[in-house]
């Protein structure tokens, strides 16, 4: 059997090679499997990293919210319970003082023109919440035998920090107390200042008092302050001059004891 010519074989091989190259070119490169995508169609990257980040974010939010909650609760509780110290109220502490060994009737003093007969019964006399130094007044009323007087009416009135007497329906810096079982009475008010006497001078600061039993006046007097620079102590009975005990900045206390004259 005769072999085909060499040139013919070469042409056949070239044709076969060209056909194979065309097949490979049309098929294209081998494709990799598609990457997983998130809901937006974008590649999600490393699934494990994404899950870790989500968990970290959640933990961070939870910890922050819990911390805020703890801070608010603890802060408010601490502020209300231990952060603020309540100022003392007028407590009628004078009623717990020992009875005096001797009974000397309290000196009288002028009533002045500003007394009113219908003071409201109350402890807080700073009804307008005016600024000024506060004064706690703890008092006790005794009879001529040094026995507590129960159920008596004690009226207090005085000038405001502006040096005037309030004659309006507010009854600012004035009020009434009824003595308790120990003869005690108490007020919380503003310390009055000295004020003009209308003649170029000043009147020493003072508190006005009336004590009534069954509607009858039994004592009309005043209380002065030992540290008042306008006070001439030589012109006032010693039992009418009170010492202001400092409690805190802008807050002091005076203790008053009245002894009624025998009838």
C-alpha positions in Angstrom: 0.0 0.0 0.0 1.4 3.4 -1.0 1.8 6.2 1.6 0.2 9.6 0.8 2.6 12.3 -0.1 4.3 14.2 2.8 2.9 17.6 1.8 -0.6 16.2 2.0 -0.1 14.9 5.5 1.3 18.2 6.6 -1.8 20.0 5.3 -4.1 17.5 7.2 -2.2 18.1 10.5 -2.3 21.9 10.1 -6.1 21.7 9.4 -6.7 19.5 12.5 -4.5 21.8 14.7 -6.4 24.9 13.5 -9.8 23.3 14.2 -8.7 22.3 17.8 -7.5 25.9 18.5 -10.8 27.3 17.4 -12.7 24.9 19.7 -10.5 26.0 22.7 -10.9 29.7 21.9 -14.7 29.4 21.7 -14.9 27.5 25.0 -13.1 30.3 26.9 -11.3 30.0 30.3 -12.5 27.8 33.0 -15.0 29.7 35.2 -14.6 29.7 39.1 -17.7 29.0 41.2 -19.5 32.2 42.1 -18.8 33.9 45.5 -21.7 34.0 48.0 -23.5 37.4 48.0 -25.5 39.3 50.6 -29.0 40.6 50.1 -27.8 43.6 48.2 -26.0 41.5 45.6 -22.5 42.6 46.8 -19.9 40.1 47.8 -20.2 39.4 51.5 -16.6 38.6 52.0 -15.6 36.3 54.8 -18.8 34.9 56.4 -17.0 34.2 59.6 -15.7 37.8 59.9 -19.1 39.3 59.2 -20.7 37.2 61.8 -18.1 38.1 64.4 -18.5 41.8 63.7 -22.3 41.6 64.1 -21.9 39.8 67.4 -19.4 42.4 68.6 -21.7 45.2 67.6 -24.6 43.6 69.4 -22.6 43.0 72.5 -21.3 46.6 72.5 -24.9 48.0 72.2 -26.1 45.8 75.0 -23.2 46.7 77.3 -23.7 50.4 76.6 -27.4 50.4 77.3 -26.9 48.3 80.4 -24.2 50.7 81.6 -26.3 53.7 80.9 -29.2 52.2 82.8 -27.0 51.4 85.7 -25.6 54.9 85.7 -29.0 56.6 85.6 -30.4 54.4 88.4 -27.4 54.6 90.6 -26.9 58.3 90.0 -30.5 59.2 90.8 -30.7 57.0 93.8 -27.4 58.2 95.1 -28.4 61.9 94.5 -31.7 61.5 96.3 -30.5 59.2 99.1 -27.0 60.2 99.9 -26.0 63.1 97.7 -28.2 65.8 99.3 -28.5 66.6 103.0 -31.8 68.0 104.0 -31.7 71.2 106.0 -33.1 71.0 109.5 -36.7 72.1 110.0 -38.0 74.2 112.8 -38.4 71.4 115.4 -39.5 73.0 118.6 -36.2 71.9 120.2 -36.6 74.6 122.8 -39.3 72.5 124.4 -36.8 69.8 125.3 -34.5 72.2 127.2 -34.4 71.7 131.0 -36.8 73.9 133.0 -35.1 76.9 134.6 -34.4 76.7 138.3 -36.0 80.1 138.9 -38.9 81.8 137.1 -38.5 85.3 136.1 -41.2 86.9 134.1 -40.2 88.0 130.6 -39.8 91.7 130.1 -42.4 93.4 127.9 -41.7 95.7 124.9 -43.7 97.7 122.4 -46.2 96.2 120.0 -45.6 98.7 117.2 -48.1 99.7 114.5 -48.1 96.6 112.3 -49.7 93.9 114.5 -52.7 92.1 112.8 -55.1 89.8 114.7 -55.7 87.2 112.0 -52.3 85.6 111.3 -52.5 82.1 109.8 -51.2 79.2 111.8 -48.0 77.9 110.2 -44.3 77.2 110.7 -42.8 78.5 107.5 -43.1 82.3 107.4 -41.2 82.8 104.2 -44.2 82.4 102.1 -42.9 84.4 99.2 -39.6 82.4 99.1 -37.6 85.6 99.4 -33.9 85.4 99.4 -32.1 86.1 102.7 -30.6 84.5 105.8 -32.9 81.9 107.3 -33.7 81.7 111.0 -35.1 78.8 113.0 -37.0 80.0 116.1 -37.5 77.4 118.8 -39.5 78.6 121.8 -41.2 77.5 124.9 -43.9 79.2 127.0 -44.0 78.8 130.8 -46.3 80.1 133.5 -45.1 81.8 136.7 -44.4 78.4 138.3 -42.3 77.3 135.3 -45.0 74.9 134.1 -45.6 74.5 130.4 -48.5 76.5 129.0 -50.5 74.3 126.6 -52.7 75.6 123.9 -51.7 79.3 124.0 -51.5 81.4 120.9 -48.1 82.8 119.9 -48.1 85.5 117.2 -44.8 86.4 115.5 -44.3 89.2 113.0 -41.3 91.2 111.8 -39.8 93.2 108.9 -38.8 91.4 105.7 -35.2 91.4 104.5 -36.1 94.7 102.6 -36.8 96.3 106.0 -40.6 96.6 105.5 -43.6 95.0 107.1 -45.8 93.1 104.7 -49.4 94.2 105.2 -50.8 92.2 102.2 -52.9 89.1 102.3 -49.7 87.0 102.0 -48.8 87.7 105.6 -45.2 87.4 104.6 -42.8 87.0 107.5 -45.6 86.6 110.0 -47.6 83.8 111.5 -49.1 82.0 114.4 -48.3 78.9 116.5 -50.3 77.0 119.2 -48.1 75.8 122.0 -47.8 72.0 122.3 -47.9 69.7 125.4 -44.5 71.0 126.5 -45.3 74.6 125.9 -43.3 74.5 122.7 -43.7 76.5 119.5 -41.5 77.0 116.5 -41.1 79.0 113.2 -38.9 79.0 110.2 -38.5 82.5 108.9 -36.0 85.1 107.5 -33.7 87.1 109.7 -34.9 90.7 109.7 -32.4 93.6 109.2 -32.1 96.9 111.0 -34.3 99.5 109.3 -34.6 103.3 109.3 -36.2 105.0 112.3 -37.2 107.9 110.1 -34.9 110.3 111.9 -31.6 109.5 110.2 -30.8 106.5 112.3 -31.6 102.8 112.4 -33.7 100.6 114.7 -32.0 97.4 115.7 -33.3 94.2 114.1 -36.1 92.6 116.1 -38.9 90.1 116.2 -42.4 91.1 117.5 -44.4 88.8 119.8 -47.9 88.6 121.3 -48.9 85.7 123.5 -52.6 85.2 124.0 -54.6 82.8 126.2 -58.3 82.4 125.4 -58.1 85.6 123.3 -56.5 87.7 126.0 -53.1 89.2 125.5 -50.8 88.0 128.3 -47.4 89.1 126.9 -46.3 91.7 124.3 -42.6 91.8 123.7 -39.7 91.8 121.2 -36.5 89.8 120.6 -33.2 91.3 119.6 -30.0 89.8 118.3 -26.8 89.9 120.2 -24.6 90.2 117.1 -26.5 93.1 115.6 -24.2 96.2 115.3 -27.2 98.5 115.6 -28.2 97.1 119.0 -27.4 99.2 122.0 -27.5 96.4 124.6 -27.6 99.0 127.4 -31.0 100.1 126.4 -32.6 96.6 126.2 -33.4 94.1 129.0 -30.9 91.2 128.8 -33.7 88.6 128.6 -34.8 90.1 125.3 -31.4 89.7 123.6 -30.9 86.3 121.9 -27.8 84.7 120.5 -28.1 83.3 117.0 -26.5 79.9 116.8 -25.0 79.2 113.3 -26.2 75.9 111.7 -24.9 76.3 108.2 -24.2 79.0 105.7 -27.2 81.4 105.7 -29.0 79.5 108.4 -29.1 80.1 112.2 -31.3 79.3 115.2 -32.5 81.3 118.2 -34.0 79.8 121.3 -36.8 81.7 123.0 -38.3 81.2 126.4 -41.2 83.3 127.6 -42.4 83.2 131.3 -45.8 84.8 131.9 -46.4 87.1 134.8 -48.6 85.9 137.6 -52.2 87.1 137.4 
